[in-house]
Amino acid sequence: METEAIDVKGIRQALGLTQEGFARKLNVSFVTVSNWERGIKKPNNMATKQLKRLESKVVKIVTKFTAPAPSKNPGKIKLAIDQFALEIERQRSKGYRYGTMEVGEELPNGTVKGVILWSKLPIEQ
């Protein structure tokens, strides 16, 4: 029976941990976490339960953006960086933590499109 895939890397990033730190939290080796993230191995039943518990506490939001591409608009890069910095501060003020950013190919109009994944993990009592 095939089980639902768990986003191990996403959970780890939401916690703001390195692979080593995440491995310590789950009481497994760094190599084990690396293998899970690369899809080489799957977590065992106990680890799956731990991961699902952590995953259930993570709230994720996505910010889509369009920014000037460096090769077409070198003068506008500072503006894009400033806008990104403002978005970081806006999300942080709401308690969100930056997770990952994906930027697409440069478009003919001299821009790039991408998404930023933000995550929020409630403080455990």
C-alpha positions in Angstrom: 0.0 0.0 0.0 1.5 3.4 -1.1 1.4 6.1 1.6 1.1 9.8 1.1 4.4 11.6 0.5 5.7 13.7 3.3 7.6 17.0 2.4 10.5 16.3 4.7 12.6 19.2 3.4 9.6 21.6 3.6 9.0 20.7 7.2 12.7 21.0 8.0 12.9 24.4 6.4 9.7 25.6 8.1 11.4 24.8 11.4 14.5 26.7 10.3 16.8 23.8 10.8 19.7 22.3 9.0 19.6 18.7 8.1 21.9 18.0 11.0 19.7 19.9 13.4 16.5 18.2 12.1 18.2 14.8 12.4 19.0 15.6 16.1 15.3 16.6 16.7 14.1 13.4 15.2 16.8 11.3 16.8 18.1 10.0 13.4 21.3 10.4 11.5 22.0 13.3 9.1 22.3 10.7 6.3 18.8 9.4 7.0 17.3 12.9 6.7 19.3 13.5 3.5 18.0 10.2 2.1 14.4 11.1 2.9 14.8 14.5 1.3 16.2 13.0 -1.9 13.7 10.2 -2.0 16.2 7.5 -1.7 14.5 6.1 1.4 11.2 6.6 3.1 10.7 7.3 6.8 9.7 4.3 8.9 6.3 4.3 10.8 7.6 6.0 13.9 9.4 8.7 12.0 6.3 9.2 9.7 4.2 9.8 12.8 6.7 12.4 14.1 6.9 14.1 10.7 3.1 14.2 10.3 2.7 15.7 13.8 5.2 18.5 12.8 3.7 19.0 9.4 0.2 19.5 10.9 1.6 22.5 12.9 3.1 24.2 9.9 1.1 26.9 8.1 2.3 27.8 4.7 1.6 30.7 2.4 2.9 31.5 -1.0 3.8 35.0 -2.4 3.9 35.2 -6.1 6.1 38.0 -7.6 7.4 39.5 -10.8 10.8 41.2 -10.7 13.1 42.8 -13.2 15.6 40.4 -14.7 19.2 41.3 -14.0 20.3 41.1 -17.6 17.6 43.4 -19.0 17.2 45.9 -16.2 20.3 46.3 -14.2 19.2 49.7 -12.9 15.9 48.2 -11.5 17.6 45.5 -9.4 17.8 47.7 -6.3 14.1 48.4 -6.6 13.4 44.6 -6.7 15.6 44.0 -3.7 13.9 46.7 -1.8 10.5 45.3 -2.6 11.6 41.8 -1.6 13.0 43.2 1.7 9.7 44.9 2.4 7.8 41.7 1.8 10.2 39.8 4.2 9.5 42.4 6.9 5.7 42.3 6.2 5.6 38.5 6.5 7.9 38.4 9.5 5.7 40.9 11.3 2.9 38.3 11.0 5.1 35.6 12.4 6.0 33.9 9.2 9.5 32.6 8.4 11.0 32.6 4.9 11.3 29.1 3.5 12.2 28.9 -0.1 12.1 31.0 -3.2 11.8 29.7 -6.7 12.5 32.0 -9.7 11.5 31.1 -13.2 13.1 31.7 -16.5 13.6 35.2 -17.8 10.7 36.4 -19.8 10.9 38.3 -23.1 9.6 41.5 -21.4 12.7 41.5 -19.2 11.1 40.2 -16.0 11.2 37.0 -14.0 8.3 35.4 -12.2 8.6 33.3 -9.1 7.1 32.3 -5.8 8.2 32.6 -2.2 7.1 30.0 0.3 6.6 31.3 3.8 5.9 29.0 6.8 4.7 29.5 10.3 5.1 27.0 13.1 3.3 27.8 16.4 5.5 27.8 19.5 5.1 24.5 21.3 4.1 24.8 24.9 
